[in-house]
Amino acid sequence: MHAPPHPDIRAKQLPRFGEFVALVAFMMGLTAFAVDNVLPAFPALAATFSVHDPNELQLLVYAYMLGFGATHLVYGPASDIFGRRPAFLAGLAVFLVGCVAATLAPNFGTLLLARVLQGCGAAAGRVVAVAIVRDRFAGREMARVMSLTMMVFITVPIFAPAIGGLILVVADWHGIFGSMLILGVALGIWFVKRMPETLRVENRQPASLRNILAGFRETATSRPALGYSTAFGLMFGTIMAYVGSAQQIFAGEVYGLGALFPLAFGAVAFMMGLAALTNSKLVRRFGMHRISHLSMLAFVGLSVLQVLFALLYAGRPPLLLFGLVLGLSHFTTSLSMPNFNALAMEPLGRIAGTASSAIGFYTTLVGAFVGGFVGQHFNGTVTPLAIGYLTLSVAAVLVVLVTERGRLFGTPRGGGPAH
């Protein structure tokens, strides 16, 4: 279902579907790139700033996500009041300043602050991208677009560590943050030239604290929004736990792949991108509830296998076995998460910016907190990650059951069609 075009942009045509998806995916994908591009530089950064505890380097991921999550509450209302374009461009400017600050950081503490600033700016892309999609689409079509967007967003990690590794061949770690700066500038130019304002005049919100708080309250009191946002946050936590500890698992003390780390990391990310593409093909036929609920239950089963293998092999199962189960696990998360996000946003089209803001804030902080908690328990084995996956996936199932009042797969009480 398409939303009618903004009445103020008749003279400026909206991008065609393919370009629209690509541009929105770039807005979200820059976030993933900024997280994963820095992973190969962990050893170099540890040497430069005399960081002796490998777990401390994970803070470069979680500091970024802290800023990313916290500022969601700013960009959503701003985009509902001033429009999608001003809100995104302001956030992009903050991100670019963070890139410069990271490049010039004289110590590890300053680098962490720069990462927070990068995250604060990158949040605009996540919030505004979802709001723009909701401006133009609804229902299963929105879920389809979100899946295609997520496919690009999730596929970015396939290349980001490899690109970071290539940069380190010809430059030092400063080049990592320089690449983020270049991509941010390119995104800004593309967005300014090709993406008109999508917020319709009648949906603009007055600059009122009362209205902003009312929008947050409407989001927080919506049963689907709260429930599916919580489930999304728990699933996102598994990804954050993996990203935070992946370098230590694959390149470090568990499997010792060294320079081959980007290949292992990219293989898992490929499974996630493949799942997002699969979801975009299936969601129109089977609906968001059926696909997300079935994949969520499959994730629980795979998490049980991860724990069993971790216990059987003293925390270090064979690489191929671990990689296969891990890849399938992330395949299922990428089937569920885009649909969870669409289900959370579905009843909130009138306040899409504020709703995207509140949901993004909540899901990011939940994901960063639980993912960071799991990641910081890394002990030289994959056991903490496996236990974390099982705990978070079971919690997600319980949340969805409460949200749907004990019913799964979108079977309505009255026997109507599922969504």
N, C-alpha and C positions, 0 to 999 in steps of 0.2 A: 504494500500500500504506500503510495507516494503522498507526501505533503505538498500542497501547492507552493509554487515559488514565491519568494519574498516580493511584495509588490513594488519595492523601491529599486529593483535591479533588472527591470525589463531591458535596459540598454546593455546589460552585461550578462551574457549567457552563462548559466551554470556549466561546469565541466561535464563532459560525457561520463557515463557510468564508470568506465574503466579508469579514466584519469581521476575521477572523484575518489574512487576506492584507493588508488595509488597515493594520492596526495594525503588523504586521511590516514592511511597506513604509515606514511612517512612521518606525519605528525606524532603518531604513537611510537613508531619504530625508532626514532631518535632516542627515546627514553631507554629502550633495550640496548641500543648500541652504546650509549654512554655508561651503562652498567657493565656490559660484558667485554667491551674493548679494552678495559683496563686490567682484566684478569691476568693476561700474560706478563704484565709489567710488575706483578707482585714481588718477584725476587729482586728486580732492579730497584724498586721502591724501598724494599726492606734494607738493601745495602746502602742506598743513598741516605735514608733517614734513620739508620741504625735501629730498625724494628726487629726485635729478637724473638717475639712470640708470633708464630705464623697465624694464630687465630686473631691476632690484633689487626692483621691486614684485611680481614673480613669487614672491619669497620668502614672501609672505603665503599663497600656496597651498602651497608646499613645506614651510614650517614647520608648517602645520596637518597635512599628511600625515605628517611626521616623527613628531609626537606620536601621531597616529592609528595608525601602523604599530607603533611601539615598544611601546605598552601592550597590544597584542593578547595578548602573552604573559602578561599578568596576568589579564584577564577570563575567558579560557577555563577555566583551572584553577579560578578562583574560582567560576565558574558550575557546574562539575562537583562542587565540594566543598560550597558553600553553597546552590546553587540558582540558577536563571536570574533570578528576581526580584531578590534582593539584589545580584547582580553588576551587573545593568543599572541599577538605581536608584542605586547608588554611582557608576557612571560618569556617569550623567546629572547628578548633583550636581556632579561635577568640570567637566562641560561648562558648566553654568550659572555656576559661579565664573569660568570662562574668559571667558564673555560679558560679565560685569560688569567684569573686568579689562581687556578690550579696549575697552569703552565709556569707561573712565576713563584709558586709556593716555596718559601725558604726552609720549612720544617714540616713534620708530619701533622702537627696540630693545625697548621694553616691549610694544609692540603685537605684535611677532613672538613674544615669550615668551607672551603671552596666546593667540595663535593655536596655539602648541604645546600649551598647557593645554586649549584647546577640543578639539583633536585627541585628546589623551589621554582626555578624557571621551567623545567621540563614538565611540571605538573600541568601547565597550561595546555600543552599538546594533548595530554590524556583527557582532560576535562572537556576542552572545546571540541576535540574530535568526536567524542561520544555525543555531545550536544548537537553537533552538525548532522551526524547520522540520524539522530532522533528527529531533527527538524524536517528531514526529507523522507523518512521511512517509518513504518510502524509494523507491528506483528511479526510474522515469519519473514517478511522481506527485510525488516530491520535485523533480525537474527542472521539472515543470509549475508547481508552487508557486513555485519560485525564479524562474522566468521572469515570472510575474505580479508577484512582488515586485520584480524588477528593472525591470519595465515602469514601475512607479510611481517607483522609485528613479532611473531614467534620465530619466524625463519631468520630474522636478523641475527640471533645468536649463533647461527651456523657459521656466519662469516665474520662476526665481530672479533672473536678471539684470534682467528687466523689473520685478519687485517691488522690487529694489534701486534701479532707476532712478526708480520712482514715489516711493519713500521719500525719495530725494534731492531730489525736487521740493518736498516739504513739510518736510524736516528736513535736517540735515547728516549726515556719515558716522556719527555716533554712533547715529543711528536704525537703521542697518544691523545693528549688533550688538544693539541693543535688540529688533529683530524676531526674531533668533535666540533671545534670552532668552525671549520670549513663547511661541514655538513649543516650546521645551524644556519650559517649565512645562506647557503644554497636553498634550504627549506624556506627561509624568509622571503627570498626573491620569488620562488615558485608560488608561494601562498599569496603574496601581494598581487601578482600578475593574474592568477587564475581562479582564486576562490572568492566569490562575492559574498556579501553578507547573507546569511540564511535565516536569521531570526526575523519572523514576521512581526509587523508593526503591532498587531493586537496582542502579541505575546510578550512584548517588552514590559519589564517590571519597573515600577517607580523606584528611585533611589531612596529606599526607606528601610531602616533597620528592622522595623516591625514586619515588613513584607519578607525580608530575607529570613528572619527567624521563623516566620510562618511557613516558608518553603522548606526549611530544614525540618520543621515539625511535621509537615505533611509527608515528607520522605520517611522520617523516622517512625511514623505511626502507620505507614502502609505495610501491611503484613507481607505481601510479596517482596517489596523493596527491602525490608529489614531482613527477612529470612534468607532470600537468595543472595543478598550482599554478604551476609555472614558466611554462608556456604562458599561463596566466591573467595572471601578473605582467607578461609581455612585452606582451600585448594591452592590459592596463591602462596600461602605460607610454605607449602611443600616445594614450590618452585624456588622461593627465596632461600630455603634451607639448602637446596641443591646448588644454586648459583654460588652461595657463600662458601660452600665446602668443596665444590667441584675441582678447583685447582689442587687442593690438598689430596683429594681422593685419586684423581687421574694422573696428575703430573708429579705429585709428591710421594708420601710415604706408603700409600696403599698399593698403587700399581706402577709408580715410577716411570710414567710414559715420557716425562720431560717435554721435549719440543713437539711431541705428537699429541699433546693435550688438546689443541684445537680440533683435531680430527675426532676424538672421542666426544668432546663437548658438542661439536657440530652434528654428530650422528644422532644424539639424543634430541637436539633442537630440530633436526630434520623430521623426526617422528611427530613432533608437536606441530610443525607446519603442515605435514601431511594430514594430520587429524583435523586441523582447522579447514583445510580444503575439502575434506570428506564431509565435514559438518555442513558446509555451505551447499553441498549437493543434496544432502539428505534431509535438512531441516524443513524444507518446504513440503516434503512428503510425509514425514513422520512427526513433525512438531518438536518444539523446544523441550517439553516435559519428558517425552519418551526417551529422546537421545541423551539428555543430560542426566536423567535418573539412572538409566541403564549403564552409562559410562561411569557414573559415580560408584555404583555397586561393583563394577568390574575393577575399579581402582582399589577398592577395599580388598578384593580377592588377590590382586597382584601385590598389595602391601603385605598381606599374610605370607605370600611366597618370599618376599624380600626378607622378612624377619626370620623365616625358617632357614633360608640359605645363609643368612648372616650367622645364625647360631650354629648351623651345621659345619661351616667353614671358619669358625673362630673369627668372624668379622671380616674375612677377606675371601669371598667366593671368587671363583675363576672370572677373569675379566669379561669373557664373552657371555657367561651366564648372568653376571651382574648387569652388564650393558643391555642385554636382551630384555630382562624384566624391568629395568629402569626405563628403557625406551618405550615399552608397552605401557608402563605406568603413566608416563608423560603424554602418551597418545590419548589415554582416557581423560586426563585433566584438560586437554585441549579440545575434547569433544564437549565437556561439561561447562567450562568457564565462559565461553562466549554466550551460551544459552542462559546461564545463570545471570550474566550481565544484562541480557535483553529482557529476561523475565523481571528483573529488578526495576528496569527503566520503563517497562511497558505501561504501567498506570500513571506515569508522571510526565507525559508529553507536554503539558502546559508549562511546566517549570523545568524543562529538560536541563538547562544549564545548572541551576541550583541543585537539582536532583543528582546530576552527574558529579557535581562538586562534592556533595555530602557522601554519596556512595563511594566515590574514588578515595576520599579522605579515610573513610571507615575501612574499606577493604585493604587499602595500602598499609595502614597502621596495623591492622590485624595480621596481614601477611608478613610485614616486616618484623613484628614482635615475635610471632610464633616461629617464623622462619629463622630469625636471629637466635632465638632460644635453642632451637634444634642445632643450628650451625655451630654455636659456641660450645656445644657438648662433643664436638668432634674429638675422638680419642685415638686416631690412627687406624680406625676400622670404619666399616660402613654400617655398623650396628646402630649408632644413634640416628642416622638418617632413616634407616628402615623402620625403627620404632616410631620415629616422628611421623613418617608417612602413614603408618597404620593408625596412630592416634588421631591425626588430623582428618583422615578420610572417614573414620568411624564417626567423629564429631560432626562432619559435614552431612552424613546420612541422617543423623539424629536431628540436626537443624532443619533439613528439608522435610522430614517426617512431621515435625511440629508445624512447620509453615503450611504444609498441605493437609494438616489435620489427619495424619496417618495414612494418606493416600499417595501412591506413587504413579508415575507414568501418565499423569494428566487425565485420569478417568473421572469425568465429572459425576457429581451425585445424581444429576438428572438424566444421565446417559447421553448427553450431547457430545459434540465433537471435541476432541482434545485440541489444545493449542500447541 
